[in-house]
Structure formats: C-alpha cells, structure tokens
C-alpha cells in the first residue's frame, strides 16, 4: 500500500561520495520512521541509519562520522549522504519506512534496493 523507490546507487572509488534518495508514495497517513539498511553478499541485513519524523537520528557503528541521513517530511523522502566510502560499504542498500496502524501496531515497508559498489 506504500511504495518506496530508491535511487542514486552506483560505482564509486574508495574515498568517494554518493547520495541516495528514497521517495515514499501510496497510502501514506503518517510515516514515523524512515531509514536505510544494507546487505552485502553472505552477510545479514544491517541498519545503516534511520530518522524519525521529528528529526532524531540513529546510525550504525560502522558508518558513524561518514554518513548523514536526512528527511523531507513534506515530500515523504529520505536521503543518505555517504562520504569517505570504503570497499566494505559495498552492498545493496534498502530503504525502510514504518507507519502506525492503530494503537501498538505498525507496518513496515521496504524498497527494492539499490546497488552501491566501492572499488578502485
């Protein structure tokens, strides 16, 4: 009912930068949290960063100080600015959004993912 579309992935050299975007559309009432997760081959999906509608942020330990998450509530869009990229950042990056659906209930939505490859 809510669709998430990521964009901005690609191939960059180590030390480079990349900006990801994710736009939500569909039956949006109020999205509480939007975030980014990533999954590398053979590894579990891990949290990169998330942000609440009020602007509170949370980052995974491996990206602190290098990545910045931001959000435009009016456009239902979340961004991930990635700097000082390392080969270990190579993964498929997935956009995530959570929306309340009644008291003590919430729905989670996922995008299709966008590939980020860091290689010289």
N, CA, C and O atoms as CSV, one atom per row, in Angstrom:
chain,resi,resn,atom,element,x,y,z
A,1,UNK,N,N,0.823,-1.206,0.000
A,1,UNK,CA,C,0.000,0.000,0.000
A,1,UNK,C,C,0.857,1.256,0.000
A,1,UNK,O,O,0.440,2.303,-0.496
A,2,UNK,N,N,2.048,1.148,0.555
A,2,UNK,CA,C,3.047,2.205,0.482
A,2,UNK,C,C,4.213,1.682,-0.342
A,2,UNK,O,O,4.729,0.595,-0.081
A,3,UNK,N,N,4.618,2.445,-1.318
A,3,UNK,CA,C,5.725,2.068,-2.175
A,3,UNK,C,C,6.934,2.948,-1.901
A,3,UNK,O,O,6.806,4.157,-1.711
A,4,UNK,N,N,8.111,2.327,-1.883
A,4,UNK,CA,C,9.357,3.037,-1.676
A,4,UNK,C,C,10.251,2.805,-2.886
A,4,UNK,O,O,10.441,1.667,-3.314
A,5,UNK,N,N,10.793,3.875,-3.431
A,5,UNK,CA,C,11.641,3.795,-4.603
A,5,UNK,C,C,12.971,4.462,-4.303
A,5,UNK,O,O,13.025,5.657,-4.014
A,6,UNK,N,N,14.053,3.680,-4.374
A,6,UNK,CA,C,15.394,4.196,-4.126
A,6,UNK,C,C,16.052,4.631,-5.431
A,6,UNK,O,O,15.718,4.143,-6.510
A,7,UNK,N,N,16.985,5.552,-5.304
A,7,UNK,CA,C,17.774,5.982,-6.445
A,7,UNK,C,C,19.112,6.516,-5.949
A,7,UNK,O,O,19.260,6.847,-4.773
A,8,UNK,N,N,20.078,6.596,-6.850
A,8,UNK,CA,C,21.359,7.195,-6.529
A,8,UNK,C,C,22.514,6.231,-6.370
A,8,UNK,O,O,23.650,6.666,-6.185
A,9,UNK,N,N,22.260,4.939,-6.437
A,9,UNK,CA,C,23.337,3.981,-6.304
A,9,UNK,C,C,24.243,3.980,-7.524
A,9,UNK,O,O,23.909,4.542,-8.568
A,10,UNK,N,N,25.398,3.337,-7.371
A,10,UNK,CA,C,26.332,3.272,-8.476
A,10,UNK,C,C,27.701,2.817,-8.033
A,10,UNK,O,O,27.877,2.307,-6.927
A,11,UNK,N,N,28.674,3.008,-8.913
A,11,UNK,CA,C,30.058,2.626,-8.678
A,11,UNK,C,C,30.885,3.857,-8.353
A,11,UNK,O,O,30.872,4.840,-9.093
A,12,UNK,N,N,31.606,3.795,-7.237
A,12,UNK,CA,C,32.481,4.893,-6.828
A,12,UNK,C,C,33.807,4.338,-6.348
A,12,UNK,O,O,33.894,3.175,-5.953
A,13,UNK,N,N,34.838,5.167,-6.382
A,13,UNK,CA,C,36.148,4.773,-5.889
A,13,UNK,C,C,36.237,4.953,-4.377
A,13,UNK,O,O,35.503,5.762,-3.810
A,14,UNK,N,N,37.121,4.216,-3.723
A,14,UNK,CA,C,37.312,4.431,-2.287
A,14,UNK,C,C,37.622,5.888,-1.982
A,14,UNK,O,O,38.396,6.534,-2.688
A,15,UNK,N,N,37.007,6.393,-0.923
A,15,UNK,CA,C,37.159,7.792,-0.558
A,15,UNK,C,C,36.152,8.709,-1.207
A,15,UNK,O,O,36.075,9.888,-0.861
A,16,UNK,N,N,35.383,8.193,-2.138
A,16,UNK,CA,C,34.404,8.993,-2.838
A,16,UNK,C,C,33.120,9.170,-2.055
A,16,UNK,O,O,32.991,8.709,-0.921
A,17,UNK,N,N,32.173,9.847,-2.684
A,17,UNK,CA,C,30.890,10.148,-2.055
A,17,UNK,C,C,29.742,9.756,-2.968
A,17,UNK,O,O,29.888,9.674,-4.188
A,18,UNK,N,N,28.607,9.518,-2.349
A,18,UNK,CA,C,27.408,9.143,-3.083
A,18,UNK,C,C,26.199,9.556,-2.258
A,18,UNK,O,O,26.236,9.503,-1.029
A,19,UNK,N,N,25.140,9.963,-2.922
A,19,UNK,CA,C,23.918,10.380,-2.249
A,19,UNK,C,C,22.754,9.520,-2.721
A,19,UNK,O,O,22.454,9.469,-3.914
A,20,UNK,N,N,22.103,8.849,-1.786
A,20,UNK,CA,C,20.946,8.024,-2.078
A,20,UNK,C,C,19.665,8.757,-1.710
A,20,UNK,O,O,19.636,9.542,-0.762
A,21,UNK,N,N,18.614,8.493,-2.465
A,21,UNK,CA,C,17.311,9.069,-2.192
A,21,UNK,C,C,16.264,7.971,-2.177
A,21,UNK,O,O,16.398,6.965,-2.873
A,22,UNK,N,N,15.229,8.166,-1.386
A,22,UNK,CA,C,14.121,7.231,-1.328
A,22,UNK,C,C,12.834,8.015,-1.151
A,22,UNK,O,O,12.677,8.756,-0.180
A,23,UNK,N,N,11.919,7.851,-2.086
A,23,UNK,CA,C,10.643,8.547,-2.046
A,23,UNK,C,C,9.514,7.564,-1.766
A,23,UNK,O,O,9.417,6.517,-2.407
A,24,UNK,N,N,8.671,7.905,-0.814
A,24,UNK,CA,C,7.518,7.087,-0.463
A,24,UNK,C,C,6.269,7.622,-1.137
A,24,UNK,O,O,6.085,8.833,-1.258
A,25,UNK,N,N,5.422,6.721,-1.569
A,25,UNK,CA,C,4.164,7.106,-2.187
A,25,UNK,C,C,3.115,6.049,-1.868
A,25,UNK,O,O,3.438,4.968,-1.376
A,26,UNK,N,N,1.860,6.370,-2.153
A,26,UNK,CA,C,0.776,5.445,-1.897
A,26,UNK,C,C,-0.104,5.899,-0.755
A,26,UNK,O,O,-0.365,7.091,-0.592
A,27,UNK,N,N,-0.561,4.941,0.035
A,27,UNK,CA,C,-1.485,5.223,1.131
A,27,UNK,C,C,-0.743,5.650,2.385
A,27,UNK,O,O,-0.651,4.903,3.359
A,28,UNK,N,N,-0.222,6.854,2.341
A,28,UNK,CA,C,0.549,7.386,3.454
A,28,UNK,C,C,-0.365,8.176,4.380
A,28,UNK,O,O,-1.051,9.106,3.955
A,29,UNK,N,N,-0.360,7.794,5.638
A,29,UNK,CA,C,-1.080,8.532,6.670
A,29,UNK,C,C,-0.085,9.342,7.490
A,29,UNK,O,O,-0.176,10.567,7.570
A,30,UNK,N,N,0.856,8.643,8.092
A,30,UNK,CA,C,1.908,9.297,8.862
A,30,UNK,C,C,3.062,8.321,9.038
A,30,UNK,O,O,2.952,7.350,9.787
A,31,UNK,N,N,4.158,8.577,8.355
A,31,UNK,CA,C,5.337,7.728,8.468
A,31,UNK,C,C,6.176,8.207,9.644
A,31,UNK,O,O,6.656,9.341,9.655
A,32,UNK,N,N,6.345,7.349,10.621
A,32,UNK,CA,C,7.063,7.713,11.835
A,32,UNK,C,C,8.575,7.649,11.656
A,32,UNK,O,O,9.294,8.562,12.061
A,33,UNK,N,N,9.049,6.570,11.048
A,33,UNK,CA,C,10.482,6.350,10.913
A,33,UNK,C,C,10.804,5.969,9.476
A,33,UNK,O,O,10.098,5.167,8.864
A,34,UNK,N,N,11.863,6.541,8.946
A,34,UNK,CA,C,12.411,6.140,7.667
A,34,UNK,C,C,13.892,5.858,7.869
A,34,UNK,O,O,14.554,6.504,8.681
A,35,UNK,N,N,14.401,4.891,7.125
A,35,UNK,CA,C,15.794,4.551,7.311
A,35,UNK,C,C,16.383,3.792,6.156
A,35,UNK,O,O,15.719,3.495,5.163
A,36,UNK,N,N,17.658,3.486,6.320
A,36,UNK,CA,C,18.410,2.737,5.324
A,36,UNK,C,C,19.054,1.521,5.971
A,36,UNK,O,O,19.646,1.611,7.047
A,37,UNK,N,N,18.930,0.400,5.310
A,37,UNK,CA,C,19.619,-0.827,5.672
A,37,UNK,C,C,20.459,-1.271,4.489
A,37,UNK,O,O,20.228,-0.839,3.360
A,38,UNK,N,N,21.429,-2.131,4.745
A,38,UNK,CA,C,22.232,-2.649,3.648
A,38,UNK,C,C,22.535,-4.120,3.878
A,38,UNK,O,O,22.539,-4.609,5.007
A,39,UNK,N,N,22.787,-4.805,2.777
A,39,UNK,CA,C,23.103,-6.221,2.842
A,39,UNK,C,C,24.165,-6.552,1.807
A,39,UNK,O,O,23.965,-6.359,0.607
A,40,UNK,N,N,25.285,-7.049,2.283
A,40,UNK,CA,C,26.365,-7.494,1.422
A,40,UNK,C,C,26.232,-8.998,1.194
A,40,UNK,O,O,25.609,-9.689,2.001
A,41,UNK,N,N,26.805,-9.513,0.114
A,41,UNK,CA,C,26.726,-10.950,-0.148
A,41,UNK,C,C,27.242,-11.779,1.018
A,41,UNK,O,O,28.338,-11.535,1.523
A,42,UNK,N,N,26.456,-12.754,1.443
A,42,UNK,CA,C,26.854,-13.627,2.524
A,42,UNK,C,C,26.704,-13.046,3.912
A,42,UNK,O,O,27.082,-13.693,4.889
A,43,UNK,N,N,26.164,-11.849,4.029
A,43,UNK,CA,C,26.006,-11.207,5.323
A,43,UNK,C,C,24.543,-10.868,5.580
A,43,UNK,O,O,23.737,-10.790,4.653
A,44,UNK,N,N,24.217,-10.670,6.852
A,44,UNK,CA,C,22.867,-10.295,7.226
A,44,UNK,C,C,22.615,-8.820,6.934
A,44,UNK,O,O,23.542,-8.012,6.882
A,45,UNK,N,N,21.364,-8.496,6.749
A,45,UNK,CA,C,20.995,-7.104,6.560
A,45,UNK,C,C,21.239,-6.341,7.857
A,45,UNK,O,O,20.886,-6.819,8.935
A,46,UNK,N,N,21.840,-5.159,7.757
A,46,UNK,CA,C,22.169,-4.373,8.926
A,46,UNK,C,C,21.663,-2.946,8.789
A,46,UNK,O,O,21.514,-2.421,7.686
A,47,UNK,N,N,21.406,-2.341,9.926
A,47,UNK,CA,C,20.966,-0.950,9.945
A,47,UNK,C,C,22.117,-0.033,9.565
A,47,UNK,O,O,23.221,-0.159,10.093
A,48,UNK,N,N,21.856,0.882,8.655
A,48,UNK,CA,C,22.805,1.935,8.316
A,48,UNK,C,C,22.469,3.188,9.113
A,48,UNK,O,O,23.313,3.723,9.831
A,49,UNK,N,N,21.236,3.647,8.981
A,49,UNK,CA,C,20.778,4.828,9.700
A,49,UNK,C,C,19.268,4.920,9.608
A,49,UNK,O,O,18.663,4.409,8.666
A,50,UNK,N,N,18.663,5.571,10.584
A,50,UNK,CA,C,17.250,5.874,10.486
A,50,UNK,C,C,16.968,7.237,11.091
A,50,UNK,O,O,17.812,7.812,11.779
A,51,UNK,N,N,15.778,7.745,10.827
A,51,UNK,CA,C,15.421,9.082,11.269
A,51,UNK,C,C,13.919,9.134,11.519
A,51,UNK,O,O,13.135,8.595,10.738
A,52,UNK,N,N,13.525,9.779,12.600
A,52,UNK,CA,C,12.117,9.915,12.930
A,52,UNK,C,C,11.535,11.140,12.247
A,52,UNK,O,O,12.261,11.956,11.679
A,53,UNK,N,N,10.220,11.258,12.312
A,53,UNK,CA,C,9.562,12.420,11.729
A,53,UNK,C,C,9.974,13.705,12.439
A,53,UNK,O,O,9.894,14.787,11.858
A,54,UNK,N,N,10.410,13.593,13.683
A,54,UNK,CA,C,10.873,14.746,14.434
A,54,UNK,C,C,12.326,15.097,14.205
A,54,UNK,O,O,12.800,16.123,14.694
A,55,UNK,N,N,13.048,14.255,13.463
A,55,UNK,CA,C,14.427,14.552,13.132
A,55,UNK,C,C,15.475,13.838,13.952
A,55,UNK,O,O,16.668,14.063,13.746
A,56,UNK,N,N,15.069,12.982,14.880
A,56,UNK,CA,C,16.041,12.221,15.657
A,56,UNK,C,C,16.679,11.154,14.785
A,56,UNK,O,O,15.986,10.469,14.032
A,57,UNK,N,N,17.996,11.008,14.880
A,57,UNK,CA,C,18.728,10.086,14.017
A,57,UNK,C,C,19.435,9.006,14.813
A,57,UNK,O,O,19.721,9.162,16.000
A,58,UNK,N,N,19.707,7.915,14.130
A,58,UNK,CA,C,20.428,6.792,14.696
A,58,UNK,C,C,21.297,6.198,13.603
A,58,UNK,O,O,20.842,6.023,12.473
A,59,UNK,N,N,22.556,5.883,13.931
A,59,UNK,CA,C,23.496,5.365,12.947
A,59,UNK,C,C,24.110,4.064,13.407
A,59,UNK,O,O,24.341,3.853,14.597
A,60,UNK,N,N,24.372,3.197,12.450
A,60,UNK,CA,C,25.146,2.015,12.746
A,60,UNK,C,C,26.587,2.392,13.038
A,60,UNK,O,O,27.094,3.384,12.515
A,61,UNK,N,N,27.247,1.595,13.878
A,61,UNK,CA,C,28.601,1.922,14.297
A,61,UNK,C,C,29.575,2.033,13.127
A,61,UNK,O,O,30.493,2.852,13.165
A,62,UNK,N,N,29.391,1.236,12.112
A,62,UNK,CA,C,30.335,1.197,11.008
A,62,UNK,C,C,30.283,2.425,10.107
A,62,UNK,O,O,31.189,2.632,9.299
A,63,UNK,N,N,29.240,3.243,10.231
A,63,UNK,CA,C,29.100,4.399,9.342
A,63,UNK,C,C,29.100,5.724,10.081
A,63,UNK,O,O,29.033,6.777,9.448
A,64,UNK,N,N,29.173,5.700,11.392
A,64,UNK,CA,C,29.163,6.933,12.166
A,64,UNK,C,C,30.327,7.838,11.765
A,64,UNK,O,O,31.471,7.398,11.658
A,65,UNK,N,N,30.006,9.097,11.550
A,65,UNK,CA,C,31.014,10.064,11.154
A,65,UNK,C,C,31.237,10.155,9.666
A,65,UNK,O,O,31.906,11.079,9.202
A,66,UNK,N,N,30.697,9.226,8.904
A,66,UNK,CA,C,30.889,9.217,7.458
A,66,UNK,C,C,29.589,9.417,6.689
A,66,UNK,O,O,29.590,10.020,5.616
A,67,UNK,N,N,28.491,8.919,7.225
A,67,UNK,CA,C,27.194,9.006,6.553
A,67,UNK,C,C,26.287,9.983,7.295
A,67,UNK,O,O,26.397,10.147,8.510
A,68,UNK,N,N,25.400,10.624,6.558
A,68,UNK,CA,C,24.425,11.526,7.139
A,68,UNK,C,C,23.053,11.243,6.550
A,68,UNK,O,O,22.884,11.216,5.331
A,69,UNK,N,N,22.077,11.032,7.421
A,69,UNK,CA,C,20.716,10.795,6.972
A,69,UNK,C,C,19.899,12.066,7.185
A,69,UNK,O,O,20.089,12.776,8.172
A,70,UNK,N,N,19.002,12.345,6.267
A,70,UNK,CA,C,18.119,13.494,6.377
A,70,UNK,C,C,16.760,13.133,5.799
A,70,UNK,O,O,16.597,12.099,5.151
A,71,UNK,N,N,15.790,14.003,6.044
A,71,UNK,CA,C,14.422,13.672,5.665
A,71,UNK,C,C,13.643,14.929,5.329
A,71,UNK,O,O,13.783,15.961,5.984
A,72,UNK,N,N,12.823,14.824,4.300
A,72,UNK,CA,C,11.911,15.885,3.915
A,72,UNK,C,C,10.507,15.337,4.131
A,72,UNK,O,O,9.993,14.597,3.292
A,73,UNK,N,N,9.888,15.693,5.242
A,73,UNK,CA,C,8.579,15.151,5.577
A,73,UNK,C,C,7.506,15.538,4.563
A,73,UNK,O,O,6.618,14.741,4.258
A,74,UNK,N,N,7.588,16.747,4.047
A,74,UNK,CA,C,6.597,17.213,3.085
A,74,UNK,C,C,6.621,16.393,1.809
A,74,UNK,O,O,5.586,16.189,1.175
A,75,UNK,N,N,7.803,15.923,1.430
A,75,UNK,CA,C,7.957,15.139,0.216
A,75,UNK,C,C,7.996,13.637,0.482
A,75,UNK,O,O,8.104,12.839,-0.448
A,76,UNK,N,N,7.908,13.259,1.754
A,76,UNK,CA,C,7.999,11.845,2.139
A,76,UNK,C,C,9.237,11.195,1.541
A,76,UNK,O,O,9.172,10.105,0.973
A,77,UNK,N,N,10.344,11.871,1.675
A,77,UNK,CA,C,11.596,11.430,1.085
A,77,UNK,C,C,12.704,11.417,2.130
A,77,UNK,O,O,12.809,12.325,2.954
A,78,UNK,N,N,13.522,10.383,2.084
A,78,UNK,CA,C,14.670,10.271,2.965
A,78,UNK,C,C,15.930,10.195,2.109
A,78,UNK,O,O,15.918,9.623,1.019
A,79,UNK,N,N,17.013,10.776,2.613
A,79,UNK,CA,C,18.268,10.825,1.889
A,79,UNK,C,C,19.382,10.214,2.731
A,79,UNK,O,O,19.315,10.201,3.961
A,80,UNK,N,N,20.391,9.717,2.060
A,80,UNK,CA,C,21.577,9.219,2.734
A,80,UNK,C,C,22.793,9.747,2.000
A,80,UNK,O,O,23.085,9.326,0.881
A,81,UNK,N,N,23.505,10.671,2.635
A,81,UNK,CA,C,24.739,11.203,2.084
A,81,UNK,C,C,25.897,10.360,2.604
A,81,UNK,O,O,26.142,10.307,3.809
A,82,UNK,N,N,26.600,9.708,1.702
A,82,UNK,CA,C,27.688,8.819,2.059
A,82,UNK,C,C,29.011,9.431,1.620
A,82,UNK,O,O,29.186,9.781,0.453
A,83,UNK,N,N,29.934,9.557,2.556
A,83,UNK,CA,C,31.248,10.121,2.283
A,83,UNK,C,C,32.323,9.170,2.788
A,83,UNK,O,O,32.056,8.262,3.575
A,84,UNK,N,N,33.547,9.398,2.316
A,84,UNK,CA,C,34.687,8.559,2.703
A,84,UNK,C,C,34.361,7.083,2.546
A,84,UNK,O,O,34.608,6.277,3.443
A,85,UNK,N,N,33.814,6.750,1.416
A,85,UNK,CA,C,33.363,5.383,1.183
A,85,UNK,C,C,34.519,4.399,1.152
A,85,UNK,O,O,35.609,4.702,0.666
A,86,UNK,N,N,34.256,3.223,1.679
A,86,UNK,CA,C,35.228,2.151,1.763
A,86,UNK,C,C,34.716,0.938,0.999
A,86,UNK,O,O,33.509,0.795,0.809
A,87,UNK,N,N,35.616,0.063,0.559
A,87,UNK,CA,C,35.163,-1.152,-0.122
A,87,UNK,C,C,34.162,-1.959,0.694
A,87,UNK,O,O,33.270,-2.586,0.124
A,88,UNK,N,N,34.294,-1.954,2.014
A,88,UNK,CA,C,33.375,-2.696,2.851
A,88,UNK,C,C,31.975,-2.091,2.906
A,88,UNK,O,O,31.063,-2.696,3.469
A,89,UNK,N,N,31.797,-0.902,2.328
A,89,UNK,CA,C,30.471,-0.320,2.211
A,89,UNK,C,C,29.689,-0.906,1.042
A,89,UNK,O,O,28.495,-0.644,0.894
A,90,UNK,N,N,30.354,-1.686,0.225
A,90,UNK,CA,C,29.695,-2.295,-0.925
A,90,UNK,C,C,28.558,-3.199,-0.471
A,90,UNK,O,O,28.765,-4.120,0.319
A,91,UNK,N,N,27.365,-2.934,-0.972
A,91,UNK,CA,C,26.185,-3.683,-0.572
A,91,UNK,C,C,24.990,-3.190,-1.372
A,91,UNK,O,O,25.069,-2.192,-2.089
A,92,UNK,N,N,23.891,-3.902,-1.235
A,92,UNK,CA,C,22.614,-3.402,-1.710
A,92,UNK,C,C,21.992,-2.614,-0.571
A,92,UNK,O,O,21.859,-3.120,0.543
A,93,UNK,N,N,21.617,-1.395,-0.848
A,93,UNK,CA,C,21.046,-0.516,0.162
A,93,UNK,C,C,19.528,-0.463,-0.010
A,93,UNK,O,O,19.020,-0.201,-1.101
A,94,UNK,N,N,18.822,-0.716,1.080
A,94,UNK,CA,C,17.369,-0.770,1.072
A,94,UNK,C,C,16.767,0.350,1.905
A,94,UNK,O,O,17.220,0.627,3.016
A,95,UNK,N,N,15.764,0.976,1.369
A,95,UNK,CA,C,15.011,1.983,2.096
A,95,UNK,C,C,13.917,1.311,2.917
A,95,UNK,O,O,13.302,0.342,2.472
A,96,UNK,N,N,13.682,1.827,4.104
A,96,UNK,CA,C,12.673,1.287,5.008
A,96,UNK,C,C,11.818,2.416,5.561
A,96,UNK,O,O,12.309,3.515,5.814
A,97,UNK,N,N,10.535,2.134,5.747
A,97,UNK,CA,C,9.629,3.100,6.354
A,97,UNK,C,C,8.650,2.370,7.254
A,97,UNK,O,O,8.221,1.257,6.950
A,98,UNK,N,N,8.303,3.001,8.360
A,98,UNK,CA,C,7.339,2.445,9.303
A,98,UNK,C,C,6.207,3.429,9.519
A,98,UNK,O,O,6.420,4.634,9.652
A,99,UNK,N,N,5.004,2.889,9.551
A,99,UNK,CA,C,3.808,3.700,9.719
A,99,UNK,C,C,2.901,3.047,10.754
A,99,UNK,O,O,2.659,1.841,10.702
A,100,UNK,N,N,2.408,3.835,11.681
A,100,UNK,CA,C,1.499,3.308,12.689
A,100,UNK,C,C,0.177,2.906,12.051
A,100,UNK,O,O,-0.322,3.565,11.139
A,101,UNK,N,N,-0.376,1.809,12.554
A,101,UNK,CA,C,-1.659,1.308,12.075
A,101,UNK,C,C,-2.513,0.925,13.269
A,101,UNK,O,O,-2.849,-0.245,13.451
A,102,UNK,N,N,-2.857,1.895,14.067
A,102,UNK,CA,C,-3.614,1.647,15.276
A,102,UNK,C,C,-2.715,1.593,16.498
A,102,UNK,O,O,-1.489,1.592,16.385
A,103,UNK,N,N,-3.336,1.550,17.660
A,103,UNK,CA,C,-2.590,1.517,18.906
A,103,UNK,C,C,-1.731,0.262,18.999
A,103,UNK,O,O,-2.220,-0.854,18.824
A,104,UNK,N,N,-0.438,0.460,19.279
A,104,UNK,CA,C,0.524,-0.627,19.438
A,104,UNK,C,C,0.675,-1.482,18.173
A,104,UNK,O,O,1.037,-2.656,18.249
A,105,UNK,N,N,0.402,-0.896,17.041
A,105,UNK,CA,C,0.579,-1.593,15.777
A,105,UNK,C,C,1.345,-0.709,14.810
A,105,UNK,O,O,1.213,0.515,14.837
A,106,UNK,N,N,2.139,-1.325,13.965
A,106,UNK,CA,C,2.862,-0.591,12.945
A,106,UNK,C,C,3.099,-1.468,11.726
A,106,UNK,O,O,3.159,-2.693,11.824
A,107,UNK,N,N,3.230,-0.831,10.599
A,107,UNK,CA,C,3.506,-1.512,9.349
A,107,UNK,C,C,4.866,-1.083,8.827
A,107,UNK,O,O,5.234,0.089,8.898
A,108,UNK,N,N,5.603,-2.043,8.304
A,108,UNK,CA,C,6.922,-1.780,7.752
A,108,UNK,C,C,6.905,-1.987,6.246
A,108,UNK,O,O,6.274,-2.916,5.741
A,109,UNK,N,N,7.597,-1.119,5.543
A,109,UNK,CA,C,7.673,-1.185,4.092
A,109,UNK,C,C,9.131,-1.147,3.660
A,109,UNK,O,O,9.975,-0.549,4.327
A,110,UNK,N,N,9.413,-1.793,2.536
A,110,UNK,CA,C,10.769,-1.890,2.020
A,110,UNK,C,C,10.819,-1.550,0.541
A,110,UNK,O,O,9.914,-1.887,-0.222
A,111,UNK,N,N,11.883,-0.883,0.155
A,111,UNK,CA,C,12.133,-0.645,-1.252
A,111,UNK,C,C,12.795,-1.850,-1.896
A,111,UNK,O,O,13.094,-2.837,-1.225
A,112,UNK,N,N,13.020,-1.766,-3.191
A,112,UNK,CA,C,13.612,-2.869,-3.933
A,112,UNK,C,C,15.129,-2.941,-3.785
A,112,UNK,O,O,15.727,-3.979,-4.066
A,113,UNK,N,N,15.742,-1.874,-3.357
A,113,UNK,CA,C,17.178,-1.845,-3.150
A,113,UNK,C,C,17.919,-1.192,-4.298
A,113,UNK,O,O,17.475,-1.230,-5.446
A,114,UNK,N,N,19.048,-0.597,-3.978
A,114,UNK,CA,C,19.922,-0.006,-4.975
A,114,UNK,C,C,21.363,-0.411,-4.670
A,114,UNK,O,O,21.796,-0.363,-3.519
A,115,UNK,N,N,22.095,-0.805,-5.698
A,115,UNK,CA,C,23.448,-1.314,-5.523
A,115,UNK,C,C,24.447,-0.182,-5.370
A,115,UNK,O,O,24.464,0.764,-6.156
A,116,UNK,N,N,25.280,-0.296,-4.342
A,116,UNK,CA,C,26.406,0.606,-4.147
A,116,UNK,C,C,27.675,-0.232,-4.170
A,116,UNK,O,O,27.827,-1.162,-3.377
A,117,UNK,N,N,28.579,0.095,-5.074
A,117,UNK,CA,C,29.837,-0.627,-5.201
A,117,UNK,C,C,30.990,0.346,-5.047
A,117,UNK,O,O,31.076,1.341,-5.766
A,118,UNK,N,N,31.872,0.054,-4.109
A,118,UNK,CA,C,33.041,0.894,-3.852
A,118,UNK,C,C,34.274,0.085,-4.241
A,118,UNK,O,O,34.611,-0.895,-3.577
A,119,UNK,N,N,34.941,0.491,-5.307
A,119,UNK,CA,C,36.069,-0.270,-5.824
A,119,UNK,C,C,36.966,0.629,-6.665
A,119,UNK,O,O,36.489,1.534,-7.349
A,120,UNK,N,N,38.268,0.371,-6.608
A,120,UNK,CA,C,39.215,1.133,-7.395
A,120,UNK,C,C,39.420,0.488,-8.754
A,120,UNK,O,O,40.193,0.994,-9.567
